[in-house]
Amino acid sequence: MLVCRQAGAWAPRPFFGRIHSWPHTIPASCENTTLSAIPSISPHAILALVAIVFSASPNASKGYAAETAAPASNPLVCCGDASGNMQPVTNPDQWRQRRQEIVRGMQAVMGNLPGEDRRVPLRIEVLEEAEVGTYVRRLITYQSEPGGRTPAYLCIPKEVLAGNRKAPAVLCLHPTDNRLGHKVVVGLGGRRGRQYAAELAELGYVTLSPSYPQLADYWPNLGRLGYVSGTMKAIWDNSRGLDLLAALRYVDHTRGFGAIGHSLGGHNAIFTAVFDPRITVLVSSCGFDSFQDYYDGAERNWYFGKGWCQTRYMPRLSDYRGKLDKIPFDFPALLAALAPRPLFVNAPLHDSNFRCQSVDACASAAAPIYQLLGGKDHLIIRHPDCGHDFPKELRNQAYQLLDSVLRPEK
């Protein structure tokens, strides 16, 4: 069974968990979705709208006080005046203001996004190279910042490497794997259904798969580099990865870049795209639910070193144990902050990590912003009948969405 929906087209019904204000429903199951079910998307319109939304986005959280922000669970209100009176978001200008509040809230927890002075020359080094069918796989490192090099797999179709054509590129972010790390997404072991970097390379894309900090063989000293969270370090590494892709002569980035990830990679893709407008289409598989619904909001998961509060994620979140509604950002607002960019979400019915009902509630809250910005059909939610997995059928649908934006001629 595959349950299919697009945000904004659902009949309202109260949500059962700790979130009560958003419409939610699980419609009847439908037949397997094909390309015809993916909305028609104009890449140039997306780029223009994203440029407008990002035109006033801040880079730092200096002076931010979480108490003055609008509720993290509701992207539809913003601070209207110095007294903190809340105003409804009814136009793009108000949304830009609300989006700035969301980004400041993220940085209050994650730490500030590094400044442009940290974008030093990349100095790419190739450590290994292997021919894999129709593409070449390279293990590389790049200078992500002063004093820090990031390992990554770069997969390049052979005909692209030979100069026969240029290809669009996708950032492929790996799930949690303490032993293999980013090897999983290029098919070098790990659980099935996670090899999306290899599959996209076979389909003709250039793919880049950076390591996530403090997993497997990648252990940067976060404190020495000036980070208060592994999450922000990953965002920066990913953004520098886009710099790398943009510098490659054989990459066509006229329509932007894609990003795809499962589990850890699923929310890593969302976090990165909120800060980097060059990501024009993204896929998040088993990557989130509302913080208030994470394992039913059990307090035991919100101590330092547990769940989201690990150093590799956001240890400051432990400050909100017992008051999760005070966290200055949450996934309803993050999904809205991606608008109007197309987002494909795989949220299995039986995912034990992230609740599919909460995913629906987050999407319902974000849907009005997508509609406001002209992307009514761009938020796509799928519910396969499985656990914490990314089935082949769903991966193929996700690839179709990437195609529709990055190579619409196909």
C-alpha positions in Angstrom: 0.0 0.0 0.0 1.2 3.5 -0.9 -0.6 6.5 0.6 -0.1 9.6 -1.5 -0.9 13.2 -1.0 0.1 16.8 -1.8 0.1 19.3 1.0 -2.8 21.7 1.0 -5.3 19.3 -0.6 -6.5 17.6 2.6 -9.7 17.7 4.6 -9.1 19.0 8.1 -9.1 16.7 11.1 -7.6 17.2 14.6 -4.1 15.7 15.1 -3.9 13.2 17.9 -0.5 14.2 19.5 0.8 17.3 21.2 0.2 19.4 18.2 -3.5 20.5 18.0 -3.8 23.5 15.7 -3.0 22.0 12.3 -5.3 20.2 9.9 -4.4 16.6 9.2 -5.7 13.5 7.5 -4.6 10.2 6.1 -6.6 9.7 2.8 -7.4 6.4 1.2 -4.5 4.6 -0.4 -3.9 5.0 -4.1 -2.1 3.2 -6.9 1.6 3.5 -7.3 2.5 7.0 -8.5 4.2 7.5 -11.8 5.8 10.6 -13.5 2.3 11.9 -14.3 1.7 12.5 -10.6 4.7 14.7 -10.2 3.6 18.4 -10.7 4.8 20.4 -13.6 7.5 22.8 -12.3 9.2 25.7 -14.0 12.8 25.8 -12.8 13.3 29.4 -13.8 10.2 30.5 -11.8 11.6 28.6 -8.8 14.9 30.4 -9.1 13.2 33.8 -9.3 11.0 33.2 -6.3 13.8 31.8 -4.2 15.9 34.9 -5.0 13.1 37.1 -3.7 12.6 35.1 -0.5 16.3 35.1 0.3 16.9 38.7 -0.6 16.6 39.9 3.0 17.7 36.7 4.9 20.2 37.3 7.7 23.4 35.5 8.2 23.8 35.9 11.9 21.7 35.6 15.1 23.3 38.5 16.8 20.9 40.1 19.3 18.4 37.3 19.0 16.1 36.6 21.9 14.0 33.4 21.5 11.2 34.9 23.6 10.5 37.6 21.0 10.0 35.3 18.1 6.7 34.0 16.8 5.8 30.4 17.9 8.1 28.0 16.2 5.1 25.7 15.5 3.3 28.2 13.5 4.9 29.7 10.3 1.8 31.8 9.6 2.4 34.5 12.2 5.2 37.0 12.7 6.3 39.7 15.1 4.5 42.8 14.0 6.1 45.5 16.2 8.6 46.2 19.0 6.2 45.0 21.6 6.1 41.5 20.2 2.5 41.6 19.0 1.9 38.8 16.6 0.6 39.5 13.1 -0.7 37.1 10.5 1.4 36.4 7.4 -0.7 37.5 4.4 1.9 38.6 1.8 5.5 37.8 0.7 6.9 40.8 2.5 5.5 39.6 5.9 6.8 36.1 5.0 10.3 37.4 4.5 10.2 38.9 8.0 8.9 35.7 9.4 11.5 33.7 7.6 14.2 35.9 9.1 12.8 35.0 12.6 13.0 31.3 11.7 16.6 31.5 10.6 17.6 33.5 13.7 15.9 30.8 15.8 17.9 28.1 14.1 21.2 29.9 14.7 20.2 30.5 18.4 20.4 26.7 18.8 22.8 25.7 16.0 25.3 28.6 16.3 25.9 31.1 13.6 26.5 30.2 9.9 30.2 31.0 9.3 31.0 34.1 7.4 32.2 34.4 3.8 35.7 34.8 5.0 35.7 31.0 5.7 35.2 30.2 2.0 38.9 29.6 1.4 40.2 27.9 -1.8 38.9 24.3 -1.9 42.2 22.6 -2.8 40.6 19.3 -3.8 42.7 16.2 -3.3 41.8 12.8 -4.9 42.6 9.9 -2.6 41.1 7.0 -4.5 39.4 6.5 -7.9 37.4 3.5 -9.2 35.4 2.8 -12.4 31.9 1.7 -11.5 29.9 0.8 -14.7 28.9 4.0 -16.4 30.5 6.4 -13.9 33.8 7.1 -12.0 33.8 7.3 -8.2 36.4 9.4 -6.5 37.1 9.6 -2.8 38.2 13.2 -2.3 38.8 15.8 0.4 38.3 19.5 0.1 39.2 22.5 2.2 35.9 23.4 3.8 37.4 26.2 6.0 40.7 27.2 7.5 42.0 24.2 9.5 39.4 21.8 8.2 39.2 19.3 5.4 36.0 17.4 4.6 36.0 13.9 2.9 33.5 13.2 0.3 32.7 10.8 -2.6 32.4 12.5 -6.0 30.7 10.4 -8.7 30.9 11.5 -12.3 29.3 9.8 -15.4 32.0 8.8 -17.8 30.5 10.6 -20.8 30.4 13.8 -18.7 34.0 13.3 -17.6 34.9 12.8 -21.3 33.5 16.2 -22.2 30.5 14.9 -24.2 28.0 16.9 -22.2 27.5 18.7 -18.9 25.3 17.3 -16.2 23.3 18.7 -13.2 24.5 17.8 -9.7 22.9 16.5 -6.6 24.2 16.7 -3.0 23.6 13.2 -1.5 23.6 13.2 2.3 24.0 9.9 4.1 22.0 8.4 7.0 23.5 7.6 10.4 26.1 4.9 10.1 28.9 4.9 12.7 31.0 2.4 10.8 30.6 3.3 7.1 29.4 6.9 7.0 29.1 8.3 3.5 30.1 4.9 1.9 26.5 3.8 2.3 25.1 6.2 -0.3 27.6 5.1 -3.0 26.8 1.5 -2.4 29.8 0.4 -0.4 27.9 -1.5 2.2 25.2 -0.7 4.7 21.5 -1.3 4.6 19.7 -1.6 1.3 17.8 1.3 -0.2 20.4 3.9 0.8 22.6 3.9 -2.3 21.0 7.0 -3.9 24.3 8.7 -4.9 25.2 5.6 -6.9 21.8 5.4 -8.5 21.7 9.0 -9.5 25.2 8.8 -11.0 23.9 5.8 -13.1 21.1 8.1 -14.2 23.5 10.7 -15.4 23.9 13.1 -12.5 27.1 14.2 -10.9 26.8 13.5 -7.2 28.7 14.7 -4.1 28.4 12.8 -0.8 30.2 14.5 2.1 30.9 12.8 5.4 28.8 14.0 8.4 30.9 15.2 11.3 31.6 12.9 14.3 30.5 9.8 12.4 32.7 6.9 11.0 36.1 8.3 10.0 35.3 12.1 10.1 35.9 13.7 13.5 36.6 17.4 13.2 37.3 19.3 16.4 34.1 21.3 16.5 35.1 23.5 19.4 38.5 24.4 17.9 36.8 25.3 14.6 34.3 27.5 16.5 31.1 25.4 16.2 28.6 24.8 19.0 26.8 22.0 17.0 27.7 19.3 14.6 24.6 20.4 12.7 26.0 23.7 11.7 29.3 22.2 10.8 27.5 19.8 8.5 25.5 22.7 6.9 28.8 24.5 6.3 30.5 21.4 4.8 27.5 20.9 2.5 27.5 24.6 1.4 31.2 24.3 0.6 30.3 21.1 -1.3 28.0 23.2 -3.5 30.9 25.6 -4.0 32.9 22.6 -5.2 30.3 21.4 -7.6 29.8 24.9 -9.0 33.5 25.1 -9.8 33.6 21.9 -11.8 33.6 22.6 -15.6 31.4 19.6 -16.4 28.6 20.5 -13.9 25.5 22.4 -15.3 24.1 24.4 -12.3 22.0 26.9 -14.3 18.9 25.4 -12.6 20.6 25.1 -9.2 21.4 21.9 -7.4 19.4 19.0 -5.9 19.8 17.6 -2.4 18.6 14.2 -1.1 19.0 12.4 2.1 17.6 9.6 4.3 17.2 9.8 8.1 20.1 11.9 9.3 20.6 12.9 5.6 16.9 13.8 5.4 17.0 16.6 8.0 20.5 17.5 7.0 19.2 18.3 3.5 16.4 20.5 5.0 18.7 22.4 7.3 21.2 23.1 4.5 18.6 24.2 2.0 17.1 26.7 4.5 20.5 28.5 4.5 21.6 27.9 0.9 19.3 29.0 -1.9 21.4 27.2 -4.5 19.5 24.0 -3.6 16.4 24.4 -5.8 14.8 20.9 -5.2 15.2 18.5 -2.4 14.2 15.1 -1.1 13.9 14.2 2.6 13.3 10.5 3.5 12.5 9.5 7.1 14.1 12.8 8.2 11.8 14.6 10.7 8.7 15.1 12.7 7.9 17.9 15.1 10.3 18.2 18.0 7.2 18.0 20.3 6.3 14.6 18.7 9.8 13.1 18.7 9.3 9.8 20.4 6.1 11.2 21.8 7.9 14.1 23.5 9.4 11.8 26.1 11.6 13.8 28.4 14.3 11.1 28.6 15.3 12.0 25.0 16.1 15.6 25.7 19.0 15.3 28.1 22.5 16.4 26.9 24.0 13.6 24.8 20.6 12.0 23.9 18.6 12.2 20.7 18.8 15.6 19.1 20.9 16.9 22.0 24.1 15.0 21.0 27.2 17.0 20.1 27.0 15.9 16.5 23.5 17.4 16.4 22.4 20.4 18.6 23.4 20.1 22.2 21.7 23.4 23.1 18.4 21.7 22.6 18.9 20.1 26.0 18.1 23.5 27.4 14.5 23.0 26.3 13.9 19.8 28.1 10.3 20.0 29.5 9.5 23.0 27.4 9.8 21.8 23.9 7.2 24.4 22.8 9.8 27.1 23.5 12.4 25.8 21.0 12.8 28.8 18.6 12.3 26.7 15.5 10.6 23.5 14.5 9.9 21.5 11.3 6.6 23.2 10.4 8.5 26.5 10.1 11.5 24.8 8.4 9.3 23.3 5.6 7.7 26.7 5.1 11.2 28.2 4.9 12.0 26.0 1.9 9.0 27.3 -0.1 8.4 27.6 -3.0 11.1 25.0 -3.8 9.8 21.5 -4.6 10.2 19.1 -1.7 9.6 15.4 -1.8 9.0 13.7 1.6 9.1 10.0 2.2 7.3 9.4 5.5 6.6 5.6 6.0 3.5 4.6 7.9 5.5 2.5 10.3 8.6 4.7 10.8 9.6 4.2 14.5 11.9 7.2 14.5 9.6 9.9 13.1 5.8 9.8 13.2 4.1 10.0 9.9 1.1 11.8 11.4 3.4 14.5 12.7 5.0 14.8 9.3 1.5 15.5 7.9 0.8 18.1 10.5 4.1 19.9 9.7 3.3 19.8 6.0 -0.2 21.1 6.6 1.2 24.1 8.6 3.7 24.9 5.8 1.2 24.5 2.9 -0.3 28.0 3.1 3.2 29.5 2.6 3.8 27.3 -0.4 0.5 28.6 -1.8 1.4 32.2 -1.0 4.6 31.9 -2.9 3.2 30.2 -5.9 4.3 26.7 -5.1 0.9 25.1 -4.1 1.8 21.7 -5.6 5.5 21.7 -4.7 5.2 20.0 -1.3 4.8 16.3 -1.9 4.3 13.8 0.9 4.4 10.0 0.4 3.5 7.2 2.9 4.8 3.8 1.9 3.6 0.8 4.0 7.0 0.1 5.6 9.3 1.1 8.5 12.3 3.4 8.5 13.2 2.7 4.9 13.5 4.3 1.5 11.9 1.8 -0.9 12.9 1.7 -4.6 9.6 2.9 -5.8 9.8 6.0 -3.6 13.4 6.6 -4.7 12.3 6.5 -8.3 9.6 9.0 -7.6 12.1 11.3 -5.9 14.4 11.0 -8.9 11.5 12.1 -11.2 11.1 15.2 -9.1 14.8 16.0 -9.4 14.6 15.5 -13.1 11.6 17.9 -13.4 13.6 20.7 -12.0 17.3 20.0 -12.9 16.8 18.5 -16.4 13.2 19.2 -17.5 14.1 18.4 -21.1 14.3 14.8 -20.0 
